[in-house]
Amino acid sequence: MNSKIFLQELFLLPLAVLFAVPAVILAENTEATGADEVMEVELTKPPFISEQEEPAAANNGSGKDFCQKFENAASKVDQKVASLESRLAEKRAQTSNKIGQMQAERDQKLSEKRSGWDAKRNEIYAKLESKAGTDEQKQAIIVFKTEIEQAVADRRIAVDKASADFRDGLRQSLENRKSKVDELILNYKKDIASAFEEARSNCQSGTGKKTVRENLVLQLRSAKEQFSSARQEIMMTEFNAANLQVIRRSAADMAVENFRMIFESAKEKLKLSFPGQDI
């Protein structure tokens, strides 16, 4: 698989998914436009009481309709958040499956390539053996074959370890990012619940409707600002998938270079037993 595409799939997709986190939705007609979109808070015209409704509500001595609007708004927000959390969990599962599928496909392709390389090496060994006319040459071929097979085994171990380290590092990075986002969502939900609870309590205790409304809007705005600031900090935190990719490539390149040097050395020694022949 092309390394650029592979990195894009493993890094950019999970990154987009991990930031599909819900914010409070207070706009009456606001609809989610995508699971990967962070919804913004509509603070200017909360649905539970509009500028047009306020005078009428103020004339209601009991204030029951006014207080009920808070209950309806809180319920609507809870439903929106729960829906977006469900979609976030679904997206995360899809991403995990996608990564697993890509890794399985890569492993399958590598296994097939290795089988092909094994077959080609055996063909080379057979051709060399056909040229051996003396016991010394036959022994030299045995030594050459042993050195090459050991070098191949060592190279595969190094490459497999580099791949395993990359996957472990990637998995840990995603888990760390997931943990931070989950904590962010939890704190945000607590702030929203606290804001509505205070508004509910003040409403029932007879606090002025305008004061209750303004305080709620301020608390929701503060919660949103804290959420946005924390989210931005998470986004700015270096996600080390690219670094892991570089480390894996470096380890694989080193394994290939070590193999090349062993091969060249073994070939030069073999040539000494076949003077004047093209080996």
Long-range contacts (C-beta under 8 A, 24 or more apart in sequence): 1-102, 1-105, 1-106, 1-109, 3-245, 3-249, 6-102, 6-106, 7-241, 7-242, 7-245, 9-98, 9-99, 9-102, 10-99, 10-102, 10-170, 10-241, 11-239, 11-241, 11-242, 13-95, 13-98, 14-95, 14-99, 14-174, 14-177, 15-177, 15-239, 17-88, 17-91, 17-92, 17-94, 17-95, 18-92, 18-174, 18-177, 18-178, 18-181, 19-181, 19-231, 19-234, 19-235, 20-84, 20-87, 20-88, 20-91, 21-84, 21-88, 21-181, 21-184, 21-185, 21-188, 21-231, 22-80, 22-81, 22-84, 22-85, 22-88, 22-185, 23-188, 23-224, 23-227, 24-77, 24-80, 24-81, 24-188, 24-192, 24-220, 24-223, 24-224, 25-76, 25-77, 25-80, 26-73, 26-77, 26-220, 32-80, 32-83, 32-84, 32-87, 35-84, 35-87, 35-88, 35-90, 35-91, 36-91, 38-231, 39-80, 39-84, 40-224, 41-220, 41-221, 41-224, 43-217, 43-220, 43-221, 43-224, 46-73, 46-213, 46-216, 46-217, 47-73, 47-76, 48-72, 48-73, 49-209, 49-213, 54-209, 54-210, 54-213, 57-209, 58-209, 63-203, 63-206, 63-209, 66-203, 66-209, 67-200, 67-203, 67-204, 70-196, 70-199, 70-200, 70-203, 70-216, 71-200, 73-196, 74-196, 74-200, 77-192, 77-196, 81-189, 81-192, 85-185, 92-178, 99-170, 103-167, 114-156, 117-152, 121-148, 121-149, 121-152, 128-270, 128-279, 131-274, 131-277, 131-279, 136-273, 137-273, 137-274, 140-269, 140-270, 140-272, 140-273, 140-274, 141-270, 143-266, 143-269, 143-270, 144-266, 144-267, 144-269, 144-270, 147-262, 147-266, 148-262, 148-263, 148-266, 151-258, 151-259, 151-262, 151-263, 151-266, 152-259, 154-255, 154-258, 154-259, 155-255, 155-256, 155-258, 155-259, 158-251, 158-252, 158-254, 158-255, 158-258, 159-251, 159-252, 159-255, 161-251, 162-247, 162-248, 162-251, 162-252, 162-255, 163-248, 165-244, 165-247, 165-248, 165-251, 166-244, 166-245, 166-247, 166-248, 169-240, 169-244, 169-247, 170-241, 170-244, 173-239, 173-240, 173-241, 173-244, 177-234, 177-239, 180-234, 180-237, 181-234, 184-227, 184-230, 184-231, 184-234, 187-226, 187-227, 187-230, 188-223, 188-226, 188-227, 191-219, 191-222, 191-223, 191-226, 191-227, 192-220, 192-223, 194-219, 195-219, 195-220, 195-223
